[in-house]
Amino acid sequence: MLWRSQVRVHLRVERDSNRRLLGGIVRSSEALSQVYYTTLESPVGQLLLAGDSSVLRSMSFESSKRPVTPLPEWKQSKSEFAQVIRQLEAYFRGELRAFDLPLEMEGTEFQLRVWNALRAIPYGETISYAKLAERIGNPRAVRAVGLANGSNPIPIIVPCHRVIGSDGSLTGFGGGLSTKQKLLDLENKQLRLL
């Protein structure tokens, strides 16, 4: 479970002045603070946002096969996610191409490398799982890349929807293939307007 106090590996999108970052990966043994959550209605359905007062840790689709359910000790608070909501709404309106949010993601070092590589896929572009495996320096790890992609705790913001099959087909997505198609269509529509 994402919210236990433990030694954890996470990806920080923002610069941490107290620690050196190596490829975006930081090791930390800090106890997790209060977890907040809220929901957001979006063009791809309801999203559940969860994190603490300084970082987003999770975003899930209500329509997911494995939707996140708030734990009893979590506190509902929309104000903790004001910046996340503003940026997501701007993204869905086609006004934002790159998110600038503090994120913290828990996973294995391999997963973190994959998630970091996802962030480098430009808006409106897609790549294959094989190409993503090459980008992280492990071209034979295509299936492992697919599993890590499917475990991404912060979809849309960490754009796992931009990864497709080698033949150009849409393949697995936590929010469903129709949601993946909607996200890709949104990005492609905005690029055509330029």
Legacy VTK file of the C-alpha trace (Angstrom):
# vtk DataFile Version 3.0
C-alpha trace
ASCII
DATASET POLYDATA
POINTS 194 float
0.000 0.000 0.000
1.228 3.456 -0.867
0.760 5.210 2.450
2.706 3.274 5.058
5.717 4.616 6.918
8.751 2.809 5.565
11.945 3.283 3.663
10.681 4.137 0.238
12.051 5.016 -3.153
10.269 7.822 -4.923
10.520 10.130 -7.868
10.609 13.846 -7.193
9.672 16.111 -10.032
10.742 19.191 -8.109
14.333 19.921 -7.045
14.983 19.019 -3.423
17.559 21.428 -1.985
18.513 19.106 0.891
19.431 16.096 -1.229
21.253 15.442 -4.463
19.084 13.938 -7.150
20.420 11.151 -9.318
18.217 10.613 -12.344
15.220 11.908 -10.397
15.432 9.138 -7.797
15.690 9.882 -4.088
15.783 7.409 -1.234
13.927 8.491 1.865
12.995 7.042 5.232
10.816 9.922 6.379
7.480 9.051 7.948
4.575 9.907 5.698
2.438 12.828 6.776
-1.340 13.193 6.755
-2.890 11.899 3.543
-5.476 14.110 1.874
-7.753 13.263 -1.040
-10.324 14.805 -3.297
-12.179 13.933 -6.459
-12.271 15.794 -9.751
-14.853 15.433 -12.507
-13.040 15.355 -15.826
-13.795 14.623 -19.486
-12.477 11.094 -18.882
-14.540 10.477 -15.755
-14.044 11.043 -12.066
-10.449 11.142 -10.834
-9.346 10.510 -7.244
-6.340 12.603 -6.197
-4.347 11.685 -3.095
-1.232 13.082 -1.450
-0.033 15.145 1.446
0.121 18.905 1.828
3.141 19.217 -0.460
3.039 16.447 -3.101
0.641 14.448 -5.241
1.176 10.724 -4.688
-1.683 9.089 -6.543
-4.345 9.716 -9.131
-6.780 7.024 -10.141
-9.722 6.623 -12.456
-13.074 5.748 -10.938
-13.518 3.437 -13.934
-10.257 1.586 -13.242
-10.188 -2.152 -12.703
-8.340 -1.357 -9.463
-9.716 1.987 -8.257
-8.138 3.493 -5.159
-10.498 3.824 -2.222
-9.688 6.422 0.461
-8.701 4.874 3.786
-10.605 5.942 6.914
-7.643 7.986 8.198
-7.406 10.056 5.002
-8.902 13.548 5.126
-10.934 15.003 2.297
-9.647 18.416 1.233
-9.950 20.075 -2.159
-7.714 22.980 -1.095
-4.657 20.699 -0.798
-4.980 19.986 -4.535
-5.778 23.468 -5.878
-2.687 23.607 -8.110
-3.167 20.021 -9.339
-6.802 20.740 -10.196
-5.911 24.004 -11.990
-3.318 22.242 -14.115
-5.526 19.231 -14.891
-8.401 21.516 -15.907
-6.024 23.513 -18.142
-4.770 20.256 -19.679
-8.317 19.108 -20.452
-9.110 22.502 -22.015
-6.051 22.045 -24.239
-4.187 24.952 -22.634
-1.438 22.984 -20.846
1.086 20.637 -22.423
3.464 19.965 -19.529
2.633 19.640 -15.865
4.736 21.416 -13.260
3.736 19.767 -10.003
5.548 18.224 -7.051
5.031 14.459 -7.293
6.159 11.589 -5.140
5.907 8.086 -6.542
6.674 4.883 -4.708
8.073 1.977 -6.687
11.075 -0.145 -7.477
14.127 1.493 -9.015
13.169 -0.064 -12.361
9.630 1.333 -12.154
10.997 4.765 -11.277
13.299 4.710 -14.314
10.326 3.860 -16.528
8.113 6.538 -14.950
10.869 9.119 -15.315
11.215 8.174 -19.009
7.456 8.579 -19.466
7.774 12.212 -18.449
10.134 12.772 -21.399
7.546 11.716 -24.018
6.423 14.963 -25.669
2.807 16.082 -25.623
0.865 14.654 -28.537
3.468 12.017 -29.374
3.442 8.281 -28.773
6.169 5.671 -28.510
6.115 1.910 -28.307
6.917 -0.160 -25.252
9.999 -1.410 -27.138
11.209 2.154 -27.752
10.616 3.011 -24.084
12.669 -0.041 -23.065
15.471 1.218 -25.322
15.258 4.693 -23.774
15.867 3.313 -20.303
18.835 1.308 -21.592
17.236 -2.128 -21.379
15.867 -3.026 -24.835
14.994 -6.602 -23.856
12.788 -5.510 -20.943
9.710 -4.732 -23.056
7.312 -6.754 -20.895
8.752 -5.350 -17.668
8.369 -1.847 -19.094
4.727 -2.653 -19.853
4.167 -3.823 -16.279
5.857 -0.724 -14.848
3.809 1.467 -17.191
0.644 -0.237 -15.952
1.671 0.398 -12.337
2.059 4.151 -12.808
0.318 5.725 -9.779
-0.135 9.149 -11.410
-1.513 8.666 -14.944
-2.077 11.644 -17.258
0.466 13.771 -15.358
3.065 11.027 -15.836
1.803 10.250 -19.352
1.641 6.467 -19.592
-1.206 6.905 -22.104
1.413 7.911 -24.701
2.840 4.372 -24.860
1.361 2.106 -27.530
2.035 -1.256 -29.119
4.841 -1.658 -31.688
2.189 -2.018 -34.400
0.586 1.290 -33.398
-2.341 -0.325 -31.589
-3.653 0.836 -28.248
-2.754 -1.543 -25.470
-3.626 -1.682 -21.768
-4.414 1.403 -19.740
-5.646 1.650 -16.143
-8.485 3.964 -17.116
-9.537 1.740 -20.021
-8.667 1.883 -23.711
-11.466 4.356 -24.489
-9.966 6.771 -21.943
-6.511 6.286 -23.432
-7.935 7.093 -26.874
-9.676 10.221 -25.528
-6.415 11.492 -24.006
-4.475 10.879 -27.220
-7.247 12.505 -29.278
-7.244 15.550 -26.974
-3.506 16.025 -27.416
-3.582 15.422 -31.182
-6.510 17.831 -31.631
-4.613 20.596 -29.833
-1.509 20.037 -31.955
-3.572 20.254 -35.156
-4.898 23.651 -34.037
-1.378 25.111 -33.965
LINES 1 195
194 0 1 2 3 4 5 6 7 8 9 10 11 12 13 14 15 16 17 18 19 20 21 22 23 24 25 26 27 28 29 30 31 32 33 34 35 36 37 38 39 40 41 42 43 44 45 46 47 48 49 50 51 52 53 54 55 56 57 58 59 60 61 62 63 64 65 66 67 68 69 70 71 72 73 74 75 76 77 78 79 80 81 82 83 84 85 86 87 88 89 90 91 92 93 94 95 96 97 98 99 100 101 102 103 104 105 106 107 108 109 110 111 112 113 114 115 116 117 118 119 120 121 122 123 124 125 126 127 128 129 130 131 132 133 134 135 136 137 138 139 140 141 142 143 144 145 146 147 148 149 150 151 152 153 154 155 156 157 158 159 160 161 162 163 164 165 166 167 168 169 170 171 172 173 174 175 176 177 178 179 180 181 182 183 184 185 186 187 188 189 190 191 192 193
